[in-house]
Every structure is written in structure tokens, then in C-alpha cells.
Amino acid sequence: MWGWAEDTQINPKELKNKLFLAKDNYGCIAWHLAAIRSSIETLETLWICSKEVEINTGELLLAECEGGYTAFHLAAETNHVETLKKMWFWAEETQINPKELKKNLLLATDDDGYTVWHRVAGRGNLEKLETLWSWAKEVELNTDELLLAQTGDGYTAFQLAEDEGHVETLNKLRVWAEETKINPRN
């Protein structure tokens, strides 16, 4: 497709940029759609293309579609932890301070006030939750705040896991709360 874009009358860089950033009716760009499908191959292609057309890759990682979802949020909704891991790795390559970008990936909220942490806890995906926990420690997030963070409706990850009956997730959150001296029953 990029070859075709270079053959048109329009400035090839401008056309590529428009193709790359075109939004559907839900405000999703191709990047979001690939995250929804957990298509690492497509995400890799888009990542390479974004650098070719000089799109700010840090902004790409934090780009929101309707509902305030980032691709990181959308990837959290799937059962493929590898997609999140790939995006986390790419955050190292951005023009933005990687540590700050990674904090933003973990703390970005959608329109309902949910972070990736909330979404994963509500889905009960223990592998993803453990991965997010290790990343939070890596970028020196206050883990107490992560455990106690509330959605727009006031739910914590513990409450979301309970509401969905994810016993293993509840147990893991309880262990982490004990490690950080938080009482999840308060």
C-alpha cells in the first residue's frame, strides 16, 4: 500500500499519514483495530510504518479512540498478554521519556475511569495482572495507589475481580495488598 501512496499525485508522506491516522466511526485508527485483534504482526507493520511517516510513536501508544480507550486498554481486553508486552517494549523506542510513557500507559483512564489494571482485574487474567504489577514496580509506580485506584464509579480492581468471581485474581490482589500493608477489606 505504501508503494501505491508514493505513486499518487498527493504528497506521499501526507497521504501515508492520512491513511495511517484515518478513523472509523468509533474513532479507531488501524493501530486500535490491530490491538483489538491482538495481531502482533499487524501492530509490528504499523509500528514500522509510523516511524517511516514520522508519526510520534509515543503519541501513537497513547492515542485514544471513542470511549477514551488506548490500544493498551484494548489489548488488555483480549487474552493475549504478548500484545501488551510488545507495546511495553516499543515504549522504550519512543521520543518521549520511556519511564514516563510507561507510567502513562499503566495509568491512562478511559471515559469510565478504568485503567488497564482495572480492565485486566475485571477479566481475571492473572498472567496479565502479574505482568502489569511487575511493570508498575519497574517504573516505580506507587503500588498502594495502583491497588486502591478507583474507576469513575468508585470500583477498585479488587471489587471488579470480586464482582466477576475471579477467585485467583482476588487471592493475588490480597497477597499484594498484604505485601504493601493495605487491608483490601477497608
Rosetta blueprint (number, residue, H / E / L):
1 M L
2 W H
3 G H
4 W H
5 A H
6 E H
7 D H
8 T L
9 Q L
10 I L
11 N L
12 P H
13 K H
14 E H
15 L H
16 K H
17 N H
18 K H
19 L H
20 F H
21 L H
22 A L
23 K L
24 D L
25 N L
26 Y L
27 G L
28 C L
29 I L
30 A H
31 W H
32 H H
33 L H
34 A H
35 A H
36 I H
37 R L
38 S L
39 S L
40 I H
41 E H
42 T H
43 L H
44 E H
45 T H
46 L H
47 W H
48 I H
49 C H
50 S H
51 K H
52 E H
53 V L
54 E L
55 I L
56 N L
57 T H
58 G H
59 E H
60 L H
61 L H
62 L H
63 A L
64 E L
65 C L
66 E H
67 G H
68 G H
69 Y L
70 T L
71 A H
72 F H
73 H H
74 L H
75 A H
76 A H
77 E L
78 T L
79 N L
80 H L
81 V H
82 E H
83 T H
84 L H
85 K H
86 K H
87 M H
88 W H
89 F H
90 W H
91 A H
92 E H
93 E H
94 T L
95 Q L
96 I L
97 N L
98 P H
99 K H
100 E H
101 L H
102 K H
103 K H
104 N H
105 L H
106 L H
107 L H
108 A L
109 T L
110 D L
111 D L
112 D L
113 G L
114 Y L
115 T L
116 V H
117 W H
118 H H
119 R H
120 V H
121 A H
122 G H
123 R H
124 G L
125 N L
126 L H
127 E H
128 K H
129 L H
130 E H
131 T H
132 L H
133 W H
134 S H
135 W H
136 A H
137 K H
138 E H
139 V L
140 E L
141 L L
142 N L
143 T H
144 D H
145 E H
146 L H
147 L H
148 L H
149 A L
150 Q L
151 T L
152 G L
153 D L
154 G L
155 Y L
156 T L
157 A H
158 F H
159 Q H
160 L H
161 A H
162 E H
163 D H
164 E L
165 G L
166 H L
167 V H
168 E H
169 T H
170 L H
171 N H
172 K H
173 L H
174 R H
175 V H
176 W H
177 A H
178 E H
179 E H
180 T L
181 K L
182 I L
183 N L
184 P L
185 R L
186 N L
